[in-house]
Amino acid sequence: MVSAANQQTVEAAGLSFILGARLPEVPYVVAEWRKAHSGQDVGDGQVFVQPWPAGGTDRRRDQVIYYQYRTDRARRTLHGIDEQIAKAEKAVAGKTAVKRNRFVQLSGGTKSINRSLEAKARAVAGLKGYVTNLAACPDGTPITAEFVIGAYHRLIEVEKSFRMSKHDLQARPIYHHKRDSIEAHLSIVFAALAVSRWIEQTTGWSIRKFVRTARRYRTIQIQAGIHTVTAADPLPDDLRHALDRIHRNRMRTKLS
C-alpha cells in the first residue's frame, strides 16, 4: 500500500488513504525545528505537520504528512540499533560470521561498519510518519493529526478482525462449491463478526471469553404435568454485568 503506484490506483478509484510514511532521513520540518531549538529534546507525542500540495502535473490530490515523536518508540529503536551495532562490530572483528546486518558494509572483501547509516538511523529514532490525502474527517470537520494517527493505529483492530474471522468464526476452510453457498457462508461469517465486535466493544470482554463463559449457563424448561417449570443456574456477577451492559446498549440504540 505504501508504493506510489498503489497510492495512484487508490486515488484513481476515488478513495482516500492513511498510510505509514517511510523515513529514510530526518524530515525537513523536524530538521528545521531542531535547528531552531538547538539542544532541546523533542517532546513525547510532539507532532510535526508537513503539507504536500500536488503540483500541476501530479495526478494526485493534496496530501499532508504528520510526523510524531514518541519517547518509548525511540527507546526501543535505539536499543535495537545498539544490539545490531554490537553484532556488526563482532562481525567486522572476525569474531562471528557476517550475517544479515544493515550496518555491516562490504567493499572488496573488506568489512566495516556503516557509521553514516547508523547516524541516520539514530536521528530518526522515535519518529513515525503518517501520510493522508483526506481533506476532512468523516463528520466534515477539518482533518487533524489526532484523527489521522488514531485511525492508523486502528489497523490492529482490522488485523484482529481478520484473525477472528479465520479462527473463532471458522471462515476458512470453505467446504462449499456453488457460488450462492460460498456467498451465504461468508455473509454469515461477517454478520457474526459484526455482532462479535459489537459485543466486545459493549462488554469489554473478548468474544472468546464471552462465549466460553455464557455457554455454560442455560435455561431449562421442565414439564411437570400441566405445569412448565423454568430452571436456570444463577449467573456469576461478571457475566450478569456484561449482559446488563448489552441490554442497556440495545435500549439506547432503539431509543435513538
N, C-alpha and C positions, 0 to 999 in steps of 0.2 A: 504493500500500500504506500510505501514511502517514495517509490520511484516517481520521477517527473511524468513518465508515460502513463502510469496508473492514475496519478492526480488529474491529468488531462482527460483521461477516459471518464473519470468520475464527474468532472465538471461538464463534459460534453453531454452527459446523461441528465444534466440539470440538478445534480446533487451537491451537497456541501460535505465538508470533512473536517475532522480534528485529528491531526497526526502528530506523532513524535518527530522532532526535527533532529537530524544528525548535527553533532558539534565537533567538526574536525579541528577547530581552533576557537579561541575566545571570541564571542560575538562582538561586533563593533560597539553596541550600546553598553555592554559590560566593560569593555576596554576603556571607553570614554569615562565611564563612572569611576573606574579605578584611577585613572589619571587625575580626575577632579577631586578624588578623596584618597590621596596618597597616604598609605599607612593605616587606613581604616578597613576593617573587615566588613565583608558583605553580611547583612543581617539575615538571620534564619527566616526563610519564607519570602525574602525580598524578590520582587518581580520586576523585570525589565521588559519594556514594550518596544518592539521594532516594527513599524508599519512597512509593508512591502507592496506598494501600489503596482498595478500592472502597467507595462509600457504600451506604446502604441501598436506594436506588432505582437504583443503577448496574447496568446489565446487562452487567457485565464481571467478570473476575477481578482480584485484586490485581496491581498492576504495580510494577515498580521501574525507575527511570531512573538510568543511570550516566553521569556527565559526566567525560570525560577531557581533560586538557590536554596538548598536545604542542608543544614549542618550535618544531619545524620547521614545523608547521602554522600556528602563529602568525606566524612569519616570512613564509611565503608569503602568508597572508591580509593582513597589514599592507602588504606590498609591493603587492598588488593594490589595496588601498584608497588607498594613496599615488598610484598611477597614475590611478585613477578621479577622485580629488580634483583632481589636476593638470589633467586634461581638463575637469573641471567648472569650474575657475577660468578656463580659457581660454574656455569657452563663455559664462560669465557676463560676462566682459570683452568679449565680442563678437569675439574673435579667431578662433573656429571656430564652425561651426554646432552647434546643440543636437541631439545625438543621444541615443540611449538611455543614460541615466546616472542611476542611482538617487539620486545626491547633488545633482542639479540640481532645484531647486524652482521651479515656475512659478506665479505668483499675479497674475492681472490683467495679464498681459503683462510682468510684472517677473520677472527671473531672479535667483535667489540660490542659495547653497549650503546644503543642509540639514545644519547642523552638529550638530543633535540626533541625526539618523540616523547621522552619521559617528561620533559619540561612542559610540552603541550598538554599531555595527559593530566599533569598535576594542576595546570592552570584552569582547566575546565571542570575539575573535580567539584561535585556538588551542584553543578548546573544541569538543567534539563530544559529542552526546548519543546514548545507546543505550537504548531502552525495550523491556522484555520483560514478558510475563505468565507466563514459566516459573517454576515453583516449585522445580524441582530439575534437575540435569544428567541426561543420559541414563543414567548409571551409578548414579543415585539419590543422589549426594552433593548437598549444598546448592549452590544457584546462586552463582556467583562473578562478579566483574567481568571477570576474565581470560577466563572461558569465554564470556561474552556478547560482549565486544569481539572476541575471537578468531573467534567464529562469524560475526559480522557481516562481518569483513574477509575471510572466505572467499567473499564474494559474487563476488570477482574470479575465483575458480575456477569458479563457476557460469557467469559470463559467458564464460569461456574455453571451457567445455564447449559452450555454445550456438554459439560461433563455430566450434569444431571440428566439431560435428555438421553445420553447414551447408556448410562448405568441405572440410575434409580428408576427411570421411566421406560427402560428397555426399548429405546427407539431402534436399536440395531442388535442383532441382525434382523432383517425383514424377510419373513418366510412367504410373502405373497408374490404373485406373478402378474396379476392383472393390474392395470393402472388404477382403476377405481379402488381396488382393495388396498393398494400401496398408499394412495392419497388419503383414504379413510384412516388407515393406521397412523400416518403422520399427523393428520388433523387431531386425532385423539391424543397423541403424544404432546402436541403443542398446546392443546387445551389443558391437559394435565399439568404441563409446565407453567402455564399462566396461573392456574389455581395454586400450584405449589409455591411459586414465588410470592403470590398474594398472602398465603398462609405464613410464610417465613417473615414477610415484612410486617404482618399484623401481630404475630405472636413473639417474634424474636427467636424462635426455635428453628433449627434446621428441619427440612421436611422429613429427613430420615428419622430424627428423634421424635417428631410429632407422630409419624405413622407407627413406629415401634411402640411408642407409649400408648397411643389411643387404641390400637388393635387388640390390646389385652382386656379392654373393657367393653362388654356387650350387654345389650338389653335382651332379656329372655321373657317370652310370654308363656305362661303355664296355664293350660286349660284344666280347670277343676270342675267337672260337671258343667253347669251353665255359666260358671264364673271364669273370667280370664284374669289371671294374676300376672302383673308385670314385675319382674325381678331384675335387679341390676347391682353389680358390685359398686361400692362407693368409690367415687373418683378421687385420686390424690389431689392435694391442693394445687400443685403446679399445673396439672392438666386442666383442672376446673378453671383456674385463672386464665389459661390460654384460650379455652373455649369461650369464656366470657368476653375476652377481647375480640374474638372472631364475631360473636353475636352483636356486640356494640358497634363494631365496624360496619357490619351488614346493615344495621338500623340507620347509621349515619348516611350510608350510601343511598338507602331507599328514600330517606327524608330529603336528601339533596337532589 
